[in-house]
């Protein structure tokens, strides 16, 4: 029973991460300026 509970928690957490990534990606894609700012900051951080 405990294994099943742990598996359920893992599946739910993965699902939540996927949903949040999709929502964030869609939000950045809709707002072109936000997307450009995001890519600029990541490029600066890499250098």
Jmol script that loads the backbone (N, CA, C; Angstrom):
load data "model"
ATOM      1  N   UNK A   1       0.837  -1.207   0.000  1.00  0.00           N
ATOM      2  CA  UNK A   1       0.000   0.000   0.000  1.00  0.00           C
ATOM      3  C   UNK A   1       0.871   1.257   0.000  1.00  0.00           C
ATOM      4  N   UNK A   2       1.949   1.215   0.758  1.00  0.00           N
ATOM      5  CA  UNK A   2       2.819   2.395   0.842  1.00  0.00           C
ATOM      6  C   UNK A   2       3.470   2.664  -0.517  1.00  0.00           C
ATOM      7  N   UNK A   3       3.900   1.614  -1.216  1.00  0.00           N
ATOM      8  CA  UNK A   3       4.521   1.805  -2.535  1.00  0.00           C
ATOM      9  C   UNK A   3       3.554   2.499  -3.488  1.00  0.00           C
ATOM     10  N   UNK A   4       2.297   2.084  -3.433  1.00  0.00           N
ATOM     11  CA  UNK A   4       1.292   2.680  -4.325  1.00  0.00           C
ATOM     12  C   UNK A   4       1.128   4.164  -4.011  1.00  0.00           C
ATOM     13  N   UNK A   5       1.143   4.524  -2.738  1.00  0.00           N
ATOM     14  CA  UNK A   5       1.005   5.937  -2.341  1.00  0.00           C
ATOM     15  C   UNK A   5       2.188   6.753  -2.848  1.00  0.00           C
ATOM     16  N   UNK A   6       3.397   6.208  -2.695  1.00  0.00           N
ATOM     17  CA  UNK A   6       4.604   6.909  -3.157  1.00  0.00           C
ATOM     18  C   UNK A   6       4.542   7.096  -4.671  1.00  0.00           C
ATOM     19  N   UNK A   7       4.138   6.047  -5.383  1.00  0.00           N
ATOM     20  CA  UNK A   7       4.033   6.116  -6.844  1.00  0.00           C
ATOM     21  C   UNK A   7       3.034   7.192  -7.250  1.00  0.00           C
ATOM     22  N   UNK A   8       1.911   7.260  -6.547  1.00  0.00           N
ATOM     23  CA  UNK A   8       0.882   8.262  -6.850  1.00  0.00           C
ATOM     24  C   UNK A   8       1.432   9.670  -6.653  1.00  0.00           C
ATOM     25  N   UNK A   9       2.182   9.877  -5.569  1.00  0.00           N
ATOM     26  CA  UNK A   9       2.771  11.195  -5.296  1.00  0.00           C
ATOM     27  C   UNK A   9       3.762  11.568  -6.396  1.00  0.00           C
ATOM     28  N   UNK A  10       4.592  10.611  -6.806  1.00  0.00           N
ATOM     29  CA  UNK A  10       5.589  10.870  -7.857  1.00  0.00           C
ATOM     30  C   UNK A  10       4.899  11.245  -9.164  1.00  0.00           C
ATOM     31  N   UNK A  11       3.874  10.480  -9.539  1.00  0.00           N
ATOM     32  CA  UNK A  11       3.143  10.747 -10.785  1.00  0.00           C
ATOM     33  C   UNK A  11       2.486  12.126 -10.735  1.00  0.00           C
ATOM     34  N   UNK A  12       1.885  12.458  -9.599  1.00  0.00           N
ATOM     35  CA  UNK A  12       1.228  13.759  -9.460  1.00  0.00           C
ATOM     36  C   UNK A  12       2.231  14.900  -9.550  1.00  0.00           C
ATOM     37  N   UNK A  13       3.391  14.733  -8.926  1.00  0.00           N
ATOM     38  CA  UNK A  13       4.401  15.801  -8.962  1.00  0.00           C
ATOM     39  C   UNK A  13       4.925  16.000 -10.385  1.00  0.00           C
ATOM     40  N   UNK A  14       5.155  14.896 -11.104  1.00  0.00           N
ATOM     41  CA  UNK A  14       5.613  15.001 -12.499  1.00  0.00           C
ATOM     42  C   UNK A  14       4.545  15.711 -13.336  1.00  0.00           C
ATOM     43  N   UNK A  15       3.283  15.355 -13.123  1.00  0.00           N
ATOM     44  CA  UNK A  15       2.178  15.967 -13.854  1.00  0.00           C
ATOM     45  C   UNK A  15       2.114  17.464 -13.576  1.00  0.00           C
ATOM     46  N   UNK A  16       2.284  17.842 -12.311  1.00  0.00           N
ATOM     47  CA  UNK A  16       2.248  19.261 -11.944  1.00  0.00           C
ATOM     48  C   UNK A  16       3.394  20.019 -12.605  1.00  0.00           C
ATOM     49  N   UNK A  17       4.579  19.417 -12.637  1.00  0.00           N
ATOM     50  CA  UNK A  17       5.736  20.066 -13.267  1.00  0.00           C
ATOM     51  C   UNK A  17       5.472  20.267 -14.756  1.00  0.00           C
ATOM     52  N   UNK A  18       4.944  19.232 -15.421  1.00  0.00           N
ATOM     53  CA  UNK A  18       4.642  19.336 -16.856  1.00  0.00           C
ATOM     54  C   UNK A  18       3.634  20.448 -17.119  1.00  0.00           C
ATOM     55  N   UNK A  19       2.583  20.501 -16.313  1.00  0.00           N
ATOM     56  CA  UNK A  19       1.541  21.527 -16.490  1.00  0.00           C
ATOM     57  C   UNK A  19       2.130  22.921 -16.298  1.00  0.00           C
ATOM     58  N   UNK A  20       2.946  23.090 -15.253  1.00  0.00           N
ATOM     59  CA  UNK A  20       3.528  24.413 -14.987  1.00  0.00           C
ATOM     60  C   UNK A  20       4.462  24.833 -16.118  1.00  0.00           C
ATOM     61  N   UNK A  21       5.232  23.874 -16.664  1.00  0.00           N
ATOM     62  CA  UNK A  21       6.138  24.183 -17.775  1.00  0.00           C
ATOM     63  C   UNK A  21       5.336  24.594 -19.010  1.00  0.00           C
ATOM     64  N   UNK A  22       4.257  23.868 -19.292  1.00  0.00           N
ATOM     65  CA  UNK A  22       3.414  24.190 -20.457  1.00  0.00           C
ATOM     66  C   UNK A  22       2.776  25.569 -20.284  1.00  0.00           C
ATOM     67  N   UNK A  23       2.282  25.853 -19.080  1.00  0.00           N
ATOM     68  CA  UNK A  23       1.646  27.154 -18.816  1.00  0.00           C
ATOM     69  C   UNK A  23       2.670  28.276 -18.954  1.00  0.00           C
ATOM     70  N   UNK A  24       3.856  28.079 -18.374  1.00  0.00           N
ATOM     71  CA  UNK A  24       4.904  29.099 -18.451  1.00  0.00           C
ATOM     72  C   UNK A  24       5.346  29.293 -19.900  1.00  0.00           C
ATOM     73  N   UNK A  25       5.526  28.199 -20.637  1.00  0.00           N
ATOM     74  CA  UNK A  25       5.924  28.285 -22.044  1.00  0.00           C
ATOM     75  C   UNK A  25       4.881  29.015 -22.875  1.00  0.00           C
ATOM     76  N   UNK A  26       3.615  28.707 -22.649  1.00  0.00           N
ATOM     77  CA  UNK A  26       2.540  29.377 -23.372  1.00  0.00           C
ATOM     78  C   UNK A  26       2.486  30.856 -23.038  1.00  0.00           C
ATOM     79  N   UNK A  27       2.717  31.179 -21.768  1.00  0.00           N
ATOM     80  CA  UNK A  27       2.696  32.580 -21.332  1.00  0.00           C
ATOM     81  C   UNK A  27       3.823  33.358 -22.001  1.00  0.00           C
ATOM     82  N   UNK A  28       5.016  32.774 -22.041  1.00  0.00           N
ATOM     83  CA  UNK A  28       6.154  33.450 -22.670  1.00  0.00           C
ATOM     84  C   UNK A  28       5.941  33.551 -24.181  1.00  0.00           C
ATOM     85  N   UNK A  29       5.314  32.514 -24.774  1.00  0.00           N
ATOM     86  CA  UNK A  29       5.107  32.515 -26.222  1.00  0.00           C
ATOM     87  C   UNK A  29       4.088  33.586 -26.613  1.00  0.00           C
ATOM     88  N   UNK A  30       3.040  33.756 -25.803  1.00  0.00           N
ATOM     89  CA  UNK A  30       2.014  34.773 -26.088  1.00  0.00           C
ATOM     90  C   UNK A  30       2.627  36.165 -25.965  1.00  0.00           C
ATOM     91  N   UNK A  31       3.443  36.373 -24.929  1.00  0.00           N
ATOM     92  CA  UNK A  31       4.094  37.672 -24.728  1.00  0.00           C
ATOM     93  C   UNK A  31       5.488  37.627 -25.354  1.00  0.00           C
ATOM     94  N   UNK A  32       5.603  38.110 -26.590  1.00  0.00           N
ATOM     95  CA  UNK A  32       6.882  38.050 -27.294  1.00  0.00           C
ATOM     96  C   UNK A  32       7.983  38.814 -26.570  1.00  0.00           C
ATOM     97  N   UNK A  33       7.635  39.982 -26.008  1.00  0.00           N
ATOM     98  CA  UNK A  33       8.631  40.787 -25.301  1.00  0.00           C
ATOM     99  C   UNK A  33       9.189  40.019 -24.113  1.00  0.00           C
ATOM    100  N   UNK A  34       8.311  39.368 -23.359  1.00  0.00           N
ATOM    101  CA  UNK A  34       8.746  38.600 -22.186  1.00  0.00           C
ATOM    102  C   UNK A  34       9.687  37.478 -22.630  1.00  0.00           C
ATOM    103  N   UNK A  35       9.388  36.857 -23.769  1.00  0.00           N
ATOM    104  CA  UNK A  35      10.226  35.767 -24.268  1.00  0.00           C
ATOM    105  C   UNK A  35      11.611  36.293 -24.626  1.00  0.00           C
ATOM    106  N   UNK A  36      11.668  37.453 -25.294  1.00  0.00           N
ATOM    107  CA  UNK A  36      12.963  38.029 -25.663  1.00  0.00           C
ATOM    108  C   UNK A  36      13.767  38.378 -24.414  1.00  0.00           C
ATOM    109  N   UNK A  37      13.107  38.978 -23.431  1.00  0.00           N
ATOM    110  CA  UNK A  37      13.786  39.314 -22.175  1.00  0.00           C
ATOM    111  C   UNK A  37      14.329  38.056 -21.516  1.00  0.00           C
ATOM    112  N   UNK A  38      13.531  37.002 -21.509  1.00  0.00           N
ATOM    113  CA  UNK A  38      13.923  35.745 -20.867  1.00  0.00           C
ATOM    114  C   UNK A  38      15.173  35.170 -21.536  1.00  0.00           C
ATOM    115  N   UNK A  39      15.176  35.126 -22.879  1.00  0.00           N
ATOM    116  CA  UNK A  39      16.332  34.571 -23.590  1.00  0.00           C
ATOM    117  C   UNK A  39      17.560  35.448 -23.387  1.00  0.00           C
ATOM    118  N   UNK A  40      17.377  36.772 -23.371  1.00  0.00           N
ATOM    119  CA  UNK A  40      18.512  37.675 -23.163  1.00  0.00           C
ATOM    120  C   UNK A  40      19.153  37.445 -21.799  1.00  0.00           C
ATOM    121  N   UNK A  41      18.342  37.307 -20.757  1.00  0.00           N
ATOM    122  CA  UNK A  41      18.887  37.112 -19.412  1.00  0.00           C
ATOM    123  C   UNK A  41      19.618  35.779 -19.316  1.00  0.00           C
ATOM    124  N   UNK A  42      19.081  34.732 -19.942  1.00  0.00           N
ATOM    125  CA  UNK A  42      19.746  33.429 -19.867  1.00  0.00           C
ATOM    126  C   UNK A  42      21.080  33.473 -20.602  1.00  0.00           C
ATOM    127  N   UNK A  43      21.125  34.162 -21.742  1.00  0.00           N
ATOM    128  CA  UNK A  43      22.378  34.270 -22.501  1.00  0.00           C
ATOM    129  C   UNK A  43      23.420  35.019 -21.671  1.00  0.00           C
ATOM    130  N   UNK A  44      22.999  36.099 -21.018  1.00  0.00           N
ATOM    131  CA  UNK A  44      23.926  36.882 -20.189  1.00  0.00           C
ATOM    132  C   UNK A  44      24.448  36.023 -19.037  1.00  0.00           C
ATOM    133  N   UNK A  45      23.565  35.263 -18.410  1.00  0.00           N
ATOM    134  CA  UNK A  45      23.966  34.407 -17.285  1.00  0.00           C
ATOM    135  C   UNK A  45      24.961  33.345 -17.739  1.00  0.00           C
ATOM    136  N   UNK A  46      24.768  32.794 -18.934  1.00  0.00           N
ATOM    137  CA  UNK A  46      25.687  31.768 -19.437  1.00  0.00           C
ATOM    138  C   UNK A  46      27.086  32.334 -19.633  1.00  0.00           C
ATOM    139  N   UNK A  47      27.176  33.570 -20.109  1.00  0.00           N
ATOM    140  CA  UNK A  47      28.496  34.181 -20.306  1.00  0.00           C
ATOM    141  C   UNK A  47      29.036  34.666 -18.967  1.00  0.00           C
TER     142      UNK A  47
END
end "model"
wireframe off; spacefill off
backbone 0.3
color backbone group
